[in-house]
Amino acid sequence: KAGVTQTPRYLIKTRGQQVTLSCSPISGHRSVSWYQQTPGQGLQFLFEYFSETQRNKGNFPGRFSGRQFSNSRSEMNVSTLELGDSALYLCASSLWTATNNEQFFGPGTRLTVL
Amino acid sequence: GQNIDQPTEMTATEGAIVQINCTYQTSGFNGLFWYQQHAGEAPTFLSYNVLDGLEEKGRFSSFLSRSKGYSYLLLKELQMKDSASYLCAVGTDSNYQLIWGAGTKLIIKP
């Protein structure tokens, strides 16, 4: 079974630009969560989608948005990029049932904002 | 609020044993996860505890006490490749997210 894939793996942008990151979950997983991770920091929760619905959102400004498609693939968008948005962005998929909420992570997209 | 505490950094010697602690305060509990993350890589699943007690998996064991809001990850026969960050995460009954600790950076010395 293929794992979680994320594209692109690396991205360099300048301040003020916008960026779209993509995540394809494991087949059969309908839950996709997005995290931001900066050096030395834990995982900061951005949002979670399940069957195209955003069920939860972390404490990030409105410049961060996301969506999920009917095939469970998800995208996140960051508009008006700031230097502080430089980070590793991780996507994780899960079955998210009452008894199974283990998350499987993709390799991440490393975003550098200049 | 919801909070998970782990030591920031630990150092141990190759071949030794190390215990990484995690304490949590969350609204509801639906299991506790340990993940390993090597520098620059994605976290990978190590263990899951939902009932009190010890779960053993090779060189790694994880313990949970729900009444104390406490877990530990025990790593035996340490190898250099065990140098990584170890993340503790708790599932709650609602809000569809895992609550993550900041991670413990484990440094293994020869």
Interface residues (C-beta under 8 A of the other chain):
Chain A: S31 S33 Y35 Q41 G42 L43 F45 E48 F50 R55 N56 G58 L88 L90 W96 N101 E102 Q103 F104 F105 G106 P107 G108
Chain B: N30 G31 F33 G40 E41 A42 P43 T44 F45 Y48 L87 A89 G91 N95 Y96 Q97 L98 W100 G101 A102 G103
